[in-house]
Amino acid sequence: MEQSIFSATGRRKESTARVRIKPGKGNFTINDRLAAQYLMRETLMQKAQEPMAATDTLGQIDIICRTAGGGLTGQAGAISLAIARALMRLNPELHTKLRKGGFLTRDPRAVERKKYGRPKARKRFQYSKR
C-alpha cells in the first residue's frame, strides 16, 4: 500500500509547525481550528497558502497542522515552509517550482539580542552634551 499521508516540519523565528498533508477536498486546520479562524488576518492566510497557490494544489489536499511558539506571523511562515516541504514529498516534480518561488528556504532572520548599556539591541539612550 502506498503512503497517502506526508508530513514535514517548518520553522520561522521562534515558531515551529508540523504539517500532515493528504489528497482531499482542501480542508485546512491549524491546532484543531479552521485556518481562517486561527490566523485571523488575510495576509497571514495568503502567506500560509503560498506554496499551494504556486503549485496549483489549492483545494486538492487536506492539511492538518500543529504549531507552537512565537506569534502568528512567525507561525504563518513556519506553516508555509512545512507545507512546501510536505508538497515536495507528495510530488517530487514540484521541487523546481517550490525552489524558484523561494518556499524551500528557511528564513534565517531572528530577533537580535539585547546589548548591555543599551535599552534594546541597537537603540541608544539619549545623548546629552551638557
N, C-alpha and C positions, 0 to 999 in steps of 0.2 A: 504494500500500500504506500502510495506517495504521500509525503508530508504536506499537509494543506495549511498549517499554521506556521508563520515565520515571525521570529522575534528579533529585536535589536535594542540597543541602549544608546541614548544620546545625552550629551551634557552641554551646559552653557552656563557661565558664571558659577553660581553655587547650586544650580538646579540639575536634577537627574530625571530622565524619563525612560521608562521601559515600555516598549510597544510590542503588541502582538497583532499581526495582520493576517487576514484570510479572505479569499474571494467571497463576495457577498453583495449586499444592496447599498452599501455606503454608510452604514451606521458608524458613528464616531463618538466614543465615550472616553472621558478622562476622569479618573477617580470615581467611577460609578455615576457620573453625571454626564448629560449631553455636553458636547464640546462647546457649543454656543453659550450654554449657561455657565460653564466653568471659566472660560476665557473672557467672557463678557464684552470685550471690545472687538469690533470688526477687523481692525488691523492685526490683532493677535491671531484671529481665526485664519486670516489670509496667510500669515507667516507660517502657521502650523500646517496649512494645506498646500503650500507652495510646491513641494516635491510631487504631490499627486497631480496638481494642475500642469506641471511641466511635462509629466509623462502620460497625460491623458487617462489616468486611472481614477479620477474623481468620480465617486458614485459606484465604483465597481468592486471596492474592497471594504471590508469591515475592519475597524480599528478599535482595539481595546488598549487604553494607555493608563499607566500608573506613573505619577510624577510627584516629586517631593523636593523641598529645598528652594531657596531663593524666592523670587517674586514671579508674577505672571509673565513678564517679558522674558525672563530667563527660561521659564518653563516652556513657553511657546517655541523658543529657539531650540531647546533640548528635544522637544517633540518633533520638530521639523527634521533635525538630524537623525533621530531614531527612525522616523518614517522612511527617510531616504535610504538608510541602511537596510531596513526590512524589505523595501521595494526591490533593492538590488539582490537580496537573497531570493525573493519571489521570482524575479525575472532578471538574470544576469545581463541580458541585452540592453537593459535600461541604464547600465553603468555610464555610458558616454553622455547621455542626456543629463543625468544627475551630476556628473563631474563638470560638464560645461556650465550648468546652472549654479555651481558652487555649493550644492547641497550636501556633499560628502565631506566637506572640510569643517572641522570643529573650529568654532570661533574662539581664539585664544585669549581674547580680552577679558580681564578680570579687574576687580577693584584694586587700586594701588594702595599699598599700606600707608598708614599714617606715620609721619616722621616726628621725632621728638623736637620740641621747641617750636612747633607749628600747630595751628588749630586743626588742620586737615592734612592731606597728603602733600599738597602744593601751596595751599593758601598760607599767607603770612599774616602775622599780627600787624596792625597799622604802625607805620614808622613815624616817629615824632622826632624832629630835629632839635626842638627845644622843649 
